[in-house]
Amino acid sequence: MTHVPVIGIGAVSSLGSTARQGFSAIVQAQDGISPLRLFDSGLKTPPLCAQVHTIPCSDNAPNRNAALALCAAQESIAPIEKKRGDLSLGIVVATTVAGMARSELFYKQLRLDPGHIENAGRELAFHEPAALSGFLCGALKAQGFYTLSTACSTGLHAVGMAKRLVETGAFDLCVAIGADALSLLTIRGFSSLMLIDPSGCKPFDANRAGISLGEGAGALCLASKKALRMTGAKPLAFVSGWGASADCYHMTAPHPDGAGAALAVRAALKEAECRPADIDLIATHGTATPDNDVAEINAMRSVFGNLPLFCSMKRNLGHTLAASGALEAVYSVCALQQGIVPPTAGFSQLDEKINAEPARFQRKELRHILKNSFGFGGNNAAVILSHADCG
């Protein structure tokens, strides 16, 4: 296996429409959540969500999710767009809601006026996840695409799969894209599971009571050695290891000991040829549900013994579902570049069941960051991102 260079990153979130803007806000521990105003959730009280109010690419996209994905993807390939030449470009798209938001609006119109059924072909054409990938493939002039949907682990699996496609020679360049827009399905679904904290998520805090949903997109452009030579691009970081596993424990609850999560992390370490002691920071999944945060730390202790520094970005970004792994991987690349350990917004009080506090803001030389993402159904993903000097 090889360490595959990341030569471009892109991100759009509630914190800003570029990777640089978003990471600057994370470093400042900016609270990215606010009462939902994008649409009426139908809940008694509007939930606190991380919302994107301005999407520069919206005029060219068939729906909100596609606009988010396109913005992030275009930013990630911008440095080499004019130098691509005959290099082959592939994309791996991670999403859970795909075109759901537009489909929900159409369904609402249809209930008011059944005559709208004549518009069904146009309105539902981008409902499926693969339709999002197809749109992005055309918009980016790519030579092929793959679509993934494994709940909240999807974005990070897309990064790992893009690594595979580059190192096996399937593409010279490959963009991993994770994107999810807020929708009624996710708002009401997580509300019905009583997993939304009405006061906003508080990762690893003693008083945490659930997640805060968000929307956004993250993209990482990975390159082969050939692409590096032809474009003259310099690595921002390397994707050095990817691990995947499935718990088969419960449809929505994590394994209490984090057994599957630990398996994915060990696989990523092995592929990256890293020892546990080499990891300087864990960018956790850190959703702020009572069970998930305990299970994740249990899993990390089983791998590392003494915990490395760790953080969560969920209070900044909200839980962006399939986008979260890719989006937080983008900001992890920023952390490697700038030598910054981001603070964990929303944390204030130690939970004795966890018995560990997330790191405070600090400047520190970072060589390797472990990024975790875990999803419903026991889907686990772990990726190790390494400093540009580690290639």
ZARODREN-992924 format. One line per 2 residues: number of its first residue (from 1); their letters; for each residue x negated, z, y negated of C-alpha. Coordinates in nm, 3 decimals, always signed. Each point is the difference from the previous one (the first is absolute). Layout:
NUM = a = X,Z,Y ~ ...
END
This chain:
1 = mt = +0.000,+0.000,+0.000 ~ -0.109,-0.062,-0.359
3 = hv = +0.045,+0.162,-0.336 ~ +0.218,-0.248,-0.190
5 = pv = -0.043,-0.012,-0.378 ~ +0.283,+0.051,-0.246
7 = ig = -0.057,-0.238,-0.291 ~ +0.323,+0.045,-0.192
9 = ig = +0.275,+0.260,-0.046 ~ +0.340,-0.004,-0.165
11 = av = +0.267,+0.262,-0.056 ~ +0.330,+0.038,-0.179
13 = ss = +0.176,+0.336,-0.003 ~ +0.187,+0.240,-0.225
15 = lg = -0.340,+0.082,-0.153 ~ -0.087,-0.352,-0.116
17 = st = -0.011,-0.369,+0.082 ~ -0.370,-0.014,+0.094
19 = ar = -0.226,+0.194,+0.235 ~ -0.205,+0.130,-0.292
21 = qg = +0.304,+0.136,-0.186 ~ +0.137,+0.169,+0.310
23 = fs = -0.322,+0.172,+0.099 ~ -0.059,+0.126,-0.354
25 = ai = +0.343,+0.167,+0.011 ~ -0.071,+0.152,+0.343
27 = vq = -0.327,+0.148,-0.127 ~ +0.199,+0.160,-0.282
29 = aq = +0.247,+0.143,+0.255 ~ +0.282,-0.190,-0.169
31 = dg = +0.346,+0.072,+0.137 ~ +0.141,-0.340,+0.093
33 = is = +0.353,+0.104,+0.091 ~ +0.315,+0.015,-0.211
35 = pl = +0.380,-0.009,+0.053 ~ +0.108,-0.327,+0.164
37 = rl = +0.129,-0.246,-0.260 ~ -0.048,-0.335,+0.173
39 = fd = +0.340,+0.021,+0.167 ~ +0.274,+0.250,+0.085
41 = sg = -0.095,+0.175,+0.323 ~ +0.348,+0.141,+0.050
43 = lk = -0.148,+0.348,+0.046 ~ +0.130,+0.293,-0.203
45 = tp = -0.330,+0.028,-0.186 ~ -0.237,-0.292,-0.060
47 = pl = -0.306,+0.066,+0.218 ~ -0.348,+0.015,-0.147
49 = ca = -0.181,-0.324,+0.087 ~ -0.310,-0.191,-0.104
51 = qv = +0.138,-0.316,-0.162 ~ -0.167,-0.317,-0.123
53 = ht = +0.169,-0.099,-0.326 ~ -0.204,-0.312,-0.082
55 = ip = -0.102,-0.261,+0.260 ~ -0.196,-0.286,-0.162
57 = cs = +0.060,-0.240,+0.292 ~ +0.378,+0.041,+0.018
59 = dn = +0.081,-0.347,-0.141 ~ -0.167,-0.171,+0.295
61 = ap = +0.137,+0.211,+0.283 ~ +0.329,-0.008,+0.194
63 = nr = +0.045,+0.377,-0.002 ~ -0.151,+0.324,-0.129
65 = na = -0.213,+0.065,+0.307 ~ -0.148,-0.349,-0.009
67 = al = -0.085,+0.047,-0.369 ~ -0.184,+0.325,+0.073
69 = al = -0.193,-0.157,+0.287 ~ -0.090,-0.313,-0.197
71 = ca = -0.136,+0.200,-0.294 ~ -0.229,+0.208,+0.220
73 = aq = -0.114,-0.299,+0.207 ~ -0.080,-0.213,-0.303
75 = es = -0.208,+0.277,-0.154 ~ -0.194,+0.039,+0.325
77 = ia = -0.103,-0.366,+0.022 ~ -0.044,-0.059,-0.375
79 = pi = -0.381,+0.051,+0.007 ~ -0.050,-0.285,+0.245
81 = ek = +0.311,-0.215,-0.053 ~ -0.190,-0.284,-0.170
83 = kr = -0.281,+0.014,+0.256 ~ +0.205,-0.018,+0.321
85 = gd = -0.064,-0.369,+0.060 ~ +0.063,-0.080,+0.367
87 = ls = -0.018,+0.362,+0.115 ~ +0.294,+0.092,+0.222
89 = lg = +0.225,+0.279,-0.129 ~ +0.231,+0.208,+0.216
91 = iv = +0.237,+0.280,-0.093 ~ +0.136,+0.300,+0.187
93 = va = +0.318,+0.138,-0.153 ~ +0.130,+0.352,+0.059
95 = tt = +0.355,+0.092,-0.098 ~ +0.297,+0.202,+0.121
97 = va = +0.280,-0.105,-0.237 ~ -0.103,-0.366,-0.056
99 = gm = +0.284,-0.152,-0.207 ~ +0.240,+0.288,+0.051
101 = ar = +0.051,+0.076,-0.371 ~ +0.131,-0.350,-0.071
103 = se = +0.214,+0.005,+0.314 ~ +0.158,+0.327,-0.114
105 = lf = +0.091,-0.151,-0.336 ~ +0.155,-0.300,+0.173
107 = yk = +0.201,+0.225,+0.232 ~ +0.132,+0.191,-0.302
109 = ql = +0.109,-0.327,-0.164 ~ +0.157,-0.117,+0.326
111 = rl = +0.214,+0.313,+0.024 ~ +0.131,-0.060,-0.350
113 = dp = +0.059,-0.372,+0.054 ~ -0.001,-0.149,+0.353
115 = gh = -0.048,-0.341,-0.162 ~ -0.366,+0.085,-0.039
117 = ie = -0.043,-0.076,+0.370 ~ -0.083,-0.357,-0.102
119 = na = -0.324,+0.139,-0.148 ~ -0.104,+0.177,+0.321
121 = gr = -0.260,-0.258,+0.099 ~ -0.187,+0.030,-0.327
123 = el = +0.039,+0.377,-0.042 ~ -0.100,+0.094,+0.356
125 = af = -0.277,-0.257,+0.045 ~ -0.268,+0.259,-0.076
127 = he = +0.158,+0.294,+0.181 ~ -0.243,-0.003,+0.296
129 = pa = -0.361,+0.123,-0.022 ~ -0.145,-0.333,+0.116
131 = al = +0.174,-0.176,-0.290 ~ -0.200,+0.218,-0.239
133 = sg = -0.321,-0.099,+0.177 ~ +0.094,-0.367,-0.010
135 = fl = +0.066,+0.016,-0.373 ~ -0.334,+0.169,-0.066
137 = cg = -0.181,-0.249,+0.223 ~ +0.131,-0.286,-0.209
139 = al = -0.055,+0.174,-0.334 ~ -0.362,+0.084,+0.086
141 = ka = -0.066,-0.336,+0.168 ~ -0.107,+0.176,+0.317
143 = qg = -0.052,-0.166,+0.338 ~ +0.189,+0.255,+0.207
145 = fy = +0.178,+0.334,+0.003 ~ +0.090,+0.296,+0.218
147 = tl = +0.280,+0.252,-0.053 ~ -0.005,+0.366,+0.102
149 = st = +0.267,+0.271,-0.012 ~ -0.094,+0.331,+0.163
151 = ac = +0.168,+0.239,-0.243 ~ -0.230,+0.190,-0.236
153 = st = -0.320,-0.086,+0.188 ~ +0.048,-0.373,-0.063
155 = gl = -0.211,-0.045,-0.313 ~ -0.307,+0.150,+0.159
157 = ha = +0.047,-0.201,+0.320 ~ +0.004,-0.310,-0.222
159 = vg = -0.344,+0.096,-0.130 ~ -0.128,+0.046,+0.354
161 = ma = +0.152,-0.327,+0.118 ~ -0.152,-0.188,-0.295
163 = kr = -0.336,+0.143,+0.109 ~ +0.052,-0.139,+0.350
165 = lv = +0.101,-0.344,-0.127 ~ -0.313,-0.029,-0.212
167 = et = -0.246,+0.134,+0.256 ~ +0.137,-0.226,+0.275
169 = ga = -0.024,-0.306,-0.225 ~ +0.373,-0.071,-0.026
171 = fd = -0.031,-0.017,-0.381 ~ -0.284,-0.003,-0.252
173 = lc = +0.205,+0.218,-0.233 ~ +0.292,+0.225,+0.090
175 = va = +0.224,+0.201,-0.234 ~ +0.171,+0.312,+0.132
177 = ig = +0.317,+0.060,-0.199 ~ +0.230,+0.301,+0.021
179 = ad = +0.321,-0.013,-0.205 ~ +0.331,+0.183,-0.012
181 = al = +0.261,+0.018,-0.274 ~ +0.249,+0.283,-0.037
183 = sl = +0.338,-0.068,+0.159 ~ +0.324,+0.177,+0.082
185 = lt = -0.096,-0.010,+0.367 ~ -0.311,+0.211,-0.052
187 = ir = +0.148,+0.234,-0.261 ~ +0.310,+0.083,+0.201
189 = gf = -0.179,-0.009,+0.333 ~ -0.262,+0.259,-0.091
191 = ss = +0.266,+0.202,-0.183 ~ +0.214,+0.011,+0.316
193 = lm = -0.303,+0.133,+0.187 ~ -0.033,+0.269,-0.270
195 = li = -0.361,-0.104,-0.060 ~ +0.012,-0.046,-0.380
197 = dp = -0.122,+0.285,-0.220 ~ +0.238,+0.025,-0.300
199 = sg = -0.276,+0.153,-0.212 ~ -0.262,-0.262,+0.093
201 = ck = -0.249,-0.005,+0.286 ~ -0.278,+0.259,+0.016
203 = pf = -0.256,-0.107,+0.263 ~ -0.147,+0.287,+0.205
205 = da = +0.159,+0.258,-0.232 ~ +0.163,+0.314,+0.138
207 = nr = +0.327,-0.098,-0.174 ~ +0.013,-0.363,+0.109
209 = ag = +0.342,-0.114,+0.115 ~ -0.023,-0.374,+0.059
211 = is = -0.103,-0.335,-0.135 ~ +0.051,-0.193,-0.321
213 = lg = +0.061,-0.368,+0.065 ~ -0.181,-0.269,-0.194
215 = eg = -0.058,-0.373,-0.020 ~ -0.300,-0.221,-0.053
217 = ag = -0.253,-0.227,+0.162 ~ -0.367,+0.008,+0.087
219 = al = -0.229,-0.284,+0.107 ~ -0.359,-0.023,+0.124
221 = cl = -0.182,-0.332,+0.035 ~ -0.248,+0.004,+0.290
223 = as = -0.273,-0.259,+0.039 ~ -0.230,-0.146,+0.264
225 = kk = -0.373,-0.048,-0.054 ~ +0.069,-0.369,-0.057
227 = al = +0.252,+0.084,-0.271 ~ -0.247,+0.236,-0.167
229 = rm = -0.261,-0.276,-0.013 ~ +0.234,-0.268,-0.129
231 = tg = +0.175,+0.211,-0.265 ~ -0.294,+0.217,-0.104
233 = ak = +0.230,+0.301,+0.019 ~ -0.146,+0.348,+0.028
235 = pl = +0.157,+0.260,+0.233 ~ +0.199,+0.273,-0.171
237 = af = +0.003,+0.196,+0.327 ~ +0.020,-0.062,+0.373
239 = vs = +0.278,+0.045,+0.253 ~ -0.219,+0.147,+0.270
241 = gw = +0.243,+0.140,+0.255 ~ +0.365,-0.021,+0.106
243 = ga = +0.186,+0.214,+0.251 ~ +0.358,-0.022,+0.125
245 = sa = +0.214,+0.207,+0.235 ~ +0.360,+0.093,+0.083
247 = dc = +0.124,+0.350,+0.078 ~ +0.321,-0.084,+0.190
249 = yh = +0.102,+0.354,-0.096 ~ +0.307,-0.026,-0.227
251 = mt = +0.176,-0.267,-0.206 ~ -0.056,+0.178,-0.333
253 = ap = -0.202,+0.318,+0.056 ~ -0.378,+0.005,+0.042
255 = hp = -0.173,+0.147,+0.303 ~ -0.057,+0.366,-0.105
257 = dg = -0.368,-0.012,+0.095 ~ -0.049,-0.347,-0.146
259 = ag = -0.133,-0.125,+0.333 ~ +0.067,-0.368,-0.070
261 = aa = -0.132,+0.025,-0.354 ~ -0.324,+0.150,+0.127
263 = la = -0.032,-0.281,+0.256 ~ +0.028,-0.263,-0.274
265 = vr = -0.261,+0.177,-0.215 ~ -0.245,+0.025,+0.290
267 = aa = +0.043,-0.371,+0.070 ~ -0.072,-0.083,-0.365
269 = lk = -0.310,+0.219,+0.002 ~ -0.127,-0.164,+0.317
271 = ea = +0.047,-0.352,-0.136 ~ -0.168,+0.092,-0.328
273 = ec = -0.287,+0.166,+0.190 ~ +0.057,+0.309,-0.212
275 = rp = -0.032,+0.363,+0.102 ~ +0.271,+0.239,-0.123
277 = ad = -0.263,+0.155,-0.229 ~ -0.044,-0.338,-0.173
279 = id = +0.350,+0.008,-0.151 ~ -0.013,+0.123,-0.360
281 = li = +0.373,-0.012,-0.078 ~ +0.329,-0.040,+0.183
283 = at = +0.266,-0.186,-0.196 ~ +0.282,+0.153,+0.200
285 = hg = +0.346,-0.129,+0.076 ~ +0.107,+0.326,-0.166
287 = ta = +0.375,-0.062,-0.032 ~ +0.089,+0.364,-0.087
289 = tp = +0.254,+0.054,+0.276 ~ -0.039,+0.344,+0.163
291 = dn = -0.080,-0.140,+0.346 ~ -0.209,-0.305,-0.089
293 = dv = -0.255,+0.179,-0.217 ~ -0.063,+0.268,+0.263
295 = ae = -0.028,-0.258,+0.279 ~ -0.245,-0.212,-0.199
297 = in = -0.230,+0.292,-0.077 ~ +0.021,+0.115,+0.364
299 = am = -0.107,-0.348,+0.106 ~ -0.287,-0.010,-0.248
301 = rs = -0.127,+0.342,+0.111 ~ -0.001,-0.118,+0.362
303 = vf = -0.226,-0.291,-0.101 ~ -0.220,+0.154,-0.268
305 = gn = -0.008,+0.373,+0.067 ~ -0.096,+0.079,-0.358
307 = lp = +0.233,-0.202,-0.220 ~ -0.155,-0.247,-0.243
309 = lf = +0.141,-0.017,-0.352 ~ +0.352,-0.144,+0.007
311 = cs = +0.264,-0.119,-0.246 ~ +0.347,-0.151,-0.018
313 = mk = +0.127,-0.260,-0.250 ~ +0.370,+0.033,+0.082
315 = rn = +0.100,+0.194,-0.314 ~ -0.165,-0.271,-0.210
317 = lg = +0.138,-0.302,+0.184 ~ +0.296,+0.132,+0.194
319 = ht = +0.018,-0.086,+0.367 ~ -0.005,-0.378,-0.011
321 = la = +0.060,-0.037,+0.374 ~ -0.167,-0.318,+0.134
323 = as = -0.186,-0.041,-0.329 ~ -0.154,+0.347,+0.012
325 = ga = -0.293,-0.071,+0.232 ~ -0.114,-0.314,-0.184
327 = le = +0.069,+0.144,-0.346 ~ -0.188,+0.323,+0.068
329 = av = -0.282,-0.195,+0.167 ~ -0.039,-0.192,-0.327
331 = ys = -0.035,+0.325,-0.192 ~ -0.240,+0.130,+0.264
333 = vc = -0.222,-0.301,-0.073 ~ +0.016,+0.101,-0.368
335 = al = -0.102,+0.355,+0.097 ~ -0.301,-0.133,+0.192
337 = qq = -0.103,-0.220,-0.290 ~ +0.029,+0.268,-0.264
339 = gi = -0.111,+0.300,+0.207 ~ +0.316,+0.195,-0.074
341 = vp = +0.200,+0.234,+0.223 ~ +0.357,-0.027,-0.133
343 = pt = +0.205,+0.317,-0.051 ~ +0.325,+0.053,+0.191
345 = ag = +0.282,+0.006,-0.252 ~ +0.284,+0.239,+0.088
347 = fs = -0.215,+0.251,+0.187 ~ -0.021,+0.356,-0.135
349 = ql = +0.037,+0.259,+0.279 ~ -0.181,+0.038,+0.333
351 = de = +0.214,-0.025,+0.313 ~ -0.126,+0.251,+0.256
353 = ki = +0.118,-0.226,+0.285 ~ -0.239,-0.267,-0.125
355 = na = -0.265,+0.242,-0.130 ~ -0.179,-0.269,-0.197
357 = ep = +0.028,-0.130,-0.354 ~ -0.037,-0.362,-0.107
359 = ar = -0.307,-0.073,-0.210 ~ -0.001,+0.032,-0.377
361 = fq = -0.127,-0.282,-0.219 ~ -0.375,-0.036,+0.026
363 = rk = -0.272,-0.258,-0.034 ~ -0.182,-0.044,+0.328
365 = el = -0.195,-0.269,+0.179 ~ +0.240,-0.138,+0.259
367 = rh = -0.130,-0.207,+0.291 ~ +0.294,-0.007,+0.239
369 = il = +0.371,+0.070,-0.058 ~ +0.249,+0.040,+0.283
371 = kn = +0.348,-0.127,-0.090 ~ +0.292,+0.111,+0.218
373 = sf = +0.352,-0.137,+0.030 ~ +0.263,+0.122,+0.246
375 = gf = +0.351,-0.129,+0.058 ~ +0.332,+0.060,+0.175
377 = gg = -0.010,-0.053,+0.372 ~ -0.349,+0.146,+0.021
379 = nn = -0.180,-0.301,-0.146 ~ -0.347,+0.105,-0.116
381 = aa = -0.266,-0.187,-0.195 ~ -0.344,+0.103,-0.124
383 = vi = -0.248,-0.209,-0.196 ~ -0.351,+0.089,-0.115
385 = ls = -0.107,-0.149,-0.331 ~ -0.371,+0.008,-0.078
387 = ha = -0.203,-0.031,-0.318 ~ -0.131,-0.343,-0.096
389 = dc = -0.354,+0.118,+0.076 ~ +0.092,+0.073,+0.363
391 = g = +0.038,-0.359,+0.116
END
